Amino acid sequence: MVVAEKHIHDLPEDCICTIISLTSPPDVVKLSLVSSTCRSATESDYVWNVFLPCDWQDIARKSVTLLKYTTKKELFLCLCNSILIHGGNKSFALDKSTGKKSYVISAKELSILYGDEPDHWNWKTIPESRFAEVVELKTICRLEIQGKMKTGELSPNTTYGAYLLMKISDKSFGLDSIPTEISVKVGDQEFVNTAYLRNPRSKKVQMESLFYRNRMETLKARVNKGEEKLPREREDGWLEIELGEFFNGGNGDEDIIMRLMEVKGYHVKGGLVVEGIELRPKH
């Protein structure tokens, strides 16, 4: 007896949709090129609904602007492009390759020491920010910035990184005289490290490091040893420093506390521009 050769195209479309939904968004795009049968399945709401977070309706309701879509695929792509939520004080986006959630908490939502005192901080609007306002440090001795979120708002079974989004003005001073202490705490687990607030392209910083090296080494002894991370340039023109990382197992709804502090140098500093803190999946 001759057994007829079977192809995926011979399966019912709902079976094909189920199989495709077990892949990833990039794989779905590739499969749409295989055949007309696969292309039809890859446009299915069933497939793209799998890649959407279970609370997507709540997220959509919090959007500052009305989301326009007619299919779940269009909704997924819309959320991948980032939307403003919570009155414009947070942004939300999905990772295009995994569908995992990411957030940016604006400076307005952060706890900043003396952040409401105009002698120390200046709130302003700049065109390159996604938010209505960012904040620039004018002059201060104690630099303390803290952000909070809940693990229940993030994707489960995912490793996340927390990043301070910032700029350093050309007129900055005192920011890298001593390493800044950074930390991420989830429940009773805490990741602690150090970083330098310096523009990687600034020649001014390089000259200051050369002339004041002895003094900087003396100040550094006051801080616990760490990796002394440096800011990284982003594609959107901002700088970022990784404050720490953690694994979100999806069990419970614990507080995530992210901090940046420089309180041991006892010197004035200024010129730091803060947009917010980003929480995003690590690949």
Disulfide bonds with the S-S distance in Angstrom:
none
